Amino acid sequence: MKASSKQPAAQGAEEQFQCDECSAVYTNKGSLYQHKCSCHIEHLHACEHCDMTFPYTHLLRKHMNTHSSIARFMCTQCGK
């Protein structure tokens, strides 16, 4: 599983959001939520094509698009 790309909050930041399960601190609620999903929620939904696992079904469905050969968007100029 890939680690979150969000960095913990720098000291002296105005508003901080601390994880209630570990010592991680973030500058916004979204980063804290992402941290909790990747570190503290059991990942029960596994991709059948790779080793990725997800805590929620909607995240697995979104991930499945990376394995699809169907283009979701097409260039209006060249058709690719």
N, C-alpha and C positions, 0 to 999 in steps of 0.2 A: 504494500500500500504506500502510496506517495505521501510524504509529509506535507502539511499545510505550508503554502508559500507566504502566509502572513507572518510578519515579525511581531514579537511581543512589544508592548509599549515601552517607549524610552522613559527613563525616570524624569520626573518633573512635568510630564504631560498633563494637560488640563483635566480631562475626564478619563478615568481608567475603569475598565471592566475586568474584574478578577474571576477566574474560574473557581467555582465552589468545590471542585474535586482535586485541584492541584494548585500550584503557585503561579500559573501562567496569568499574565496581565496583558490586556489589549486596549487599544485606543477607541475601539468602537464595538458595538454589540454584534455586528455581522462577523467580525473576525473571531470574537469569542464563540459565537454559534458554530462557525466552521471548525474551530479547534475542538469544541465538545463533540461534534459529529465525528471527527476523524480520530479522536483519542479516547473518548469515554462512552460512546454508544456502541453496543454490540452490532457488528456488521453481519446481518443475516442473509442479505441478498447478494448472491454470487453470480458473476458473469460466467456464462457457459463457454465463452470464447477465450478468456484470459484469466489471470489470477486476481483481478480486482473484485473487491467486495464493497457493499454499500449499506448504510444504516436504513435507508428508505427506498421503497420501490420506485418512486419517481426519479431518483438519482440513477438507479440502474437502467431505467428506460432511456434516460437522456444519454447515458454512457453507451448504450447499445447502438446509437447512431454512428459511433466511431467505427463500428464493425460493418456497417451497411455499405453496399456497393452502389446504392441508389443516391444520386446527387440530390441534395435537398434544395440547392440553389443553382440556377443556371445563369451564366453570363449572357446578357442581352446582345452583346457585341459579337462574340465568337461562338456561342452555343455550348461552351464547355461548362 
